[in-house]
Amino acid sequence: MNCVIVRYSEIGLKGRNRKSFENELVENLHFYLRKNKVVYSNIRRVDSRIIISTEEDVDVKPVFGISTYSFAKKIKYNLQELIELVVDESKKVVVDKSFRVSVLRSDKNIKETSLELERLLGEKILEDNKTRVSLKDFDVEVGVELIRGDAYVFFEKKQGFYGLPIGSSDFATALIEDENGVLASILLMRRGVFPNKIIVLNNTDITLLAKYLLTQRKTEVLVFDSKKIAENFLEEDPNPLIVNDTTNNIRKEMNTKLILRPLVGFGEEEIINKKKMFA
C-alpha cells in the first residue's frame, strides 16, 4: 500500500490545544485533496503523523502547517519483509549514488532498535547495489518510520511551509491593493489566520492568494472601484484588517481598528524573496 506521510512541527508544541490544530490540518488536507480531485481512501492521525492513504504522489506543500511530507510504501512490520522492500526499492534510486539509512522507531514494541535497523538495512543495500554509505554527504536518504506495527519506507522528505493550519487562529479582513497585499495575507494565513473577507482594489490579481486559501470555510470577496467606498465599508467591519504596510509606508487612517502589518520589519529585498517563495 502507498501513502503520504505528513509531518508537522509547531503544531506539536500546542499542548492541550494540539488536537484542535491537528483536526484543522486534517480538514484542510481533505479540502485540498478534493479540490484537486486526488483519489484517496482516508486521512488519519497516528503518533504525531498524518497518513493519507493514496496511490498518488501528492504535492501537499500548499497546505499550511506541514513541515515535511513523503510518498511512502507501507507494510505491516516484519523484519524480513522490511529488508526485502528496502532492498528492492533501493535498486531504483541508489545505484551509483551514496546513501544513508535513517530509521525512526516510535513503536517501542518492535524489539530492533533504530540503530540496529539502520546498520542491518545499510548492509543489505550494499550487498545488492553498486553504491556506498555516507552519513553526511549522501545523495539519497533511505527513510523508515515504524509506527503502531506498520513500517513506512520512503526516499525523499519534501519541505512544506511550516506554520499553522488556516482556521486555527482568528478571522481577519484582507485589504488587497497590490502584490504586497497578497503577500501580507498569505503570511498571516500561514500563521493560522482565516481571511473571511477579502477587499480587492486596483483590479489586483488574487490568484496566488486563492492558491493557498485551502479551507472549507467560506470567504466573501468584495471588489471595489473606489478606495473611498472601500474605506467606508471597512469602518463598519469589526474584523482586524490585514494591510500591505511596510516600514517606509505605514498608514495613519483607520487608527481605531486593529491593523495587522506582517510586512513591517522586512526590507525590500526580503519582500521580493518571500514573493518568490510563494510564487
C-alpha positions in Angstrom: 0.0 0.0 0.0 1.2 3.5 -0.8 0.5 6.6 1.3 1.7 10.1 2.0 3.2 10.8 5.5 2.6 14.3 6.6 4.8 15.7 9.4 4.3 18.9 11.4 6.5 20.8 14.0 4.9 23.8 15.5 1.5 22.1 16.0 3.2 19.5 18.1 4.1 22.2 20.7 0.5 23.3 21.3 -0.1 21.2 24.5 -3.8 20.8 25.4 -4.9 22.5 22.2 -2.8 20.3 19.9 -5.7 18.1 18.9 -7.8 21.0 17.6 -4.8 22.2 15.5 -4.3 18.6 14.1 -8.0 18.4 13.3 -7.8 21.7 11.5 -4.9 20.5 9.4 -6.7 17.2 8.6 -9.8 19.1 7.4 -7.7 21.4 5.2 -6.0 18.4 3.7 -9.4 16.9 2.9 -10.4 20.1 1.2 -7.2 20.3 -0.8 -7.3 16.7 -2.0 -11.0 17.0 -3.1 -10.3 20.3 -4.8 -7.5 18.7 -6.8 -9.5 15.5 -7.4 -7.0 13.3 -5.7 -8.2 9.7 -5.2 -7.6 8.7 -1.6 -9.3 6.4 0.9 -8.8 8.1 4.2 -6.7 10.5 6.3 -5.8 9.6 9.9 -3.7 10.9 12.7 -1.1 8.4 14.1 1.5 9.3 16.6 2.4 12.9 15.5 1.9 12.0 11.9 -0.9 12.4 9.4 -1.2 9.5 7.0 -3.0 10.0 3.7 -3.9 6.6 2.1 -3.4 7.1 -1.6 -1.6 5.7 -4.6 -0.7 9.2 -5.8 2.5 11.1 -5.0 0.5 14.1 -3.9 2.2 17.6 -3.5 0.6 18.8 -0.3 3.1 21.7 0.1 0.4 24.5 -0.4 -1.4 23.4 2.8 0.0 25.4 5.7 1.0 23.7 8.9 3.2 21.0 7.2 6.9 20.8 7.9 7.8 17.8 5.6 6.0 15.1 3.7 6.9 11.9 2.0 5.4 9.5 -0.5 5.9 6.1 1.1 5.4 2.3 0.9 3.5 0.9 3.8 3.6 -2.7 5.1 2.9 -4.5 8.4 6.2 -4.7 10.3 8.1 -7.9 9.7 11.8 -7.7 9.7 12.4 -9.9 6.7 9.7 -8.3 4.6 11.1 -4.8 5.5 14.6 -5.8 4.4 13.2 -7.1 1.1 11.1 -4.0 0.5 14.0 -1.6 1.3 16.5 -3.5 -0.9 14.0 -3.8 -3.8 13.1 -0.1 -3.7 16.7 1.0 -3.2 17.7 -0.6 -6.5 15.5 2.0 -8.2 17.2 5.1 -6.6 20.6 4.4 -5.0 22.6 2.8 -7.8 25.9 4.6 -8.2 24.9 7.0 -5.5 25.9 7.5 -1.9 23.2 6.9 0.7 22.4 6.6 4.4 19.6 4.9 6.2 17.5 6.8 8.8 15.1 4.8 11.0 12.6 6.4 13.4 11.0 3.8 15.7 8.1 5.3 17.6 6.6 1.9 18.2 8.7 0.6 21.1 7.0 -2.8 20.8 9.3 -3.6 17.9 12.4 -5.2 19.5 15.0 -4.0 17.0 16.3 -0.5 17.8 16.6 2.3 15.3 20.4 2.0 15.2 20.3 -1.8 14.7 17.9 -1.5 11.8 20.0 1.3 10.2 23.1 -0.9 10.3 21.2 -4.0 9.1 19.4 -2.3 6.2 22.5 -0.4 5.2 24.4 -3.7 4.9 21.7 -5.3 2.9 21.5 -2.4 0.4 25.3 -2.6 0.0 25.1 -6.3 -0.8 22.7 -5.7 -3.7 23.8 -2.3 -5.1 26.8 -0.6 -6.5 26.9 2.2 -4.0 28.5 3.5 -0.8 27.4 4.7 2.6 27.9 8.4 3.6 26.3 9.6 6.8 26.9 13.3 6.0 27.4 13.9 2.3 24.8 11.5 0.9 22.9 11.6 -2.3 19.9 9.6 -1.1 18.4 9.2 2.4 16.6 5.9 2.8 13.9 6.7 5.4 12.0 4.2 7.5 9.4 5.1 10.1 7.9 2.4 12.4 4.5 3.4 13.7 2.0 1.3 15.6 3.0 -2.0 14.0 3.5 -0.6 10.5 6.6 0.2 8.5 6.8 3.2 6.1 9.6 3.3 3.6 10.5 6.4 1.6 13.4 8.1 -0.2 12.6 11.8 0.0 11.4 14.3 2.5 9.8 17.3 0.8 9.7 20.6 2.5 6.4 22.2 3.5 5.8 25.9 4.5 5.6 25.0 8.2 3.4 27.4 10.2 -0.1 26.7 11.4 -3.2 25.5 9.5 -5.6 28.1 8.2 -8.5 28.5 10.6 -6.6 27.6 13.7 -6.3 31.3 14.7 -8.6 34.4 14.3 -10.7 35.8 11.5 -9.5 38.9 9.6 -10.3 41.0 6.6 -7.7 41.2 3.9 -7.2 44.5 2.1 -5.7 43.7 -1.3 -4.4 46.8 -3.1 -1.3 45.3 -4.8 1.1 42.3 -4.8 2.3 43.3 -1.3 -1.3 43.0 0.0 -1.5 39.4 -1.4 1.8 38.5 0.3 0.7 40.1 3.6 -2.4 38.0 3.6 -0.5 34.8 2.7 2.0 35.4 5.6 -0.8 35.7 8.1 -2.7 32.7 6.6 0.5 30.7 7.3 0.0 31.8 11.0 -3.5 30.3 11.1 -5.4 33.5 10.3 -8.5 32.9 8.2 -9.5 35.9 5.9 -13.2 35.6 5.8 -13.5 38.8 3.9 -11.2 39.9 1.0 -11.4 43.5 -0.2 -9.9 43.9 -3.7 -8.8 47.3 -5.1 -7.0 48.3 -8.3 -8.0 45.2 -10.1 -5.3 43.3 -8.2 -4.9 39.6 -9.2 -5.7 37.4 -6.2 -4.9 34.1 -7.9 -1.9 33.4 -5.8 -3.9 34.1 -2.6 -6.6 31.6 -3.7 -3.9 29.0 -4.3 -3.1 28.9 -0.5 -6.6 29.7 0.8 -7.2 26.0 1.4 -10.1 25.6 3.8 -13.7 24.6 3.6 -14.7 27.9 5.3 -16.4 30.4 3.1 -14.7 33.7 2.1 -16.5 36.7 0.9 -14.6 38.5 -1.9 -15.6 42.2 -2.5 -14.2 44.2 -5.4 -14.3 48.0 -5.1 -13.6 50.5 -7.8 -13.2 53.3 -5.3 -10.8 53.4 -2.4 -13.1 55.7 -0.5 -16.1 53.3 -0.8 -13.8 50.5 0.4 -12.7 52.6 3.4 -16.3 53.4 4.3 -17.1 49.6 4.3 -14.1 48.9 6.4 -15.0 51.4 9.0 -18.1 49.3 9.8 -16.3 46.0 9.6 -15.4 44.6 13.1 -12.6 42.4 11.9 -8.9 43.1 12.3 -7.5 44.3 9.0 -4.6 42.9 7.0 -2.7 45.6 5.1 0.4 45.9 2.9 2.1 48.5 5.1 5.9 48.4 5.2 8.4 50.2 7.4 8.5 53.1 4.9 4.8 53.2 4.3 2.6 53.0 7.4 -0.9 54.3 7.0 -2.4 56.5 9.7 -6.0 56.3 8.7 -8.4 53.8 10.5 -6.3 54.2 13.7 -9.3 52.9 15.7 -9.1 49.5 14.0 -6.7 46.6 14.8 -4.3 46.7 11.9 -2.2 43.7 11.1 1.1 44.6 9.3 3.1 41.4 8.6 5.4 43.2 6.2 6.7 45.7 8.6 10.2 44.8 9.6 11.0 43.3 6.2 13.3 45.1 3.8 12.5 45.4 0.1 14.8 42.5 -0.9 13.2 40.3 1.8 9.8 41.1 0.5 10.9 40.1 -3.0 12.4 36.9 -1.8 9.2 36.0 0.1 7.1 36.6 -3.1 9.4 34.2 -5.0 9.0 31.6 -2.2 5.2 31.5 -2.7 5.1 32.1 -6.4 
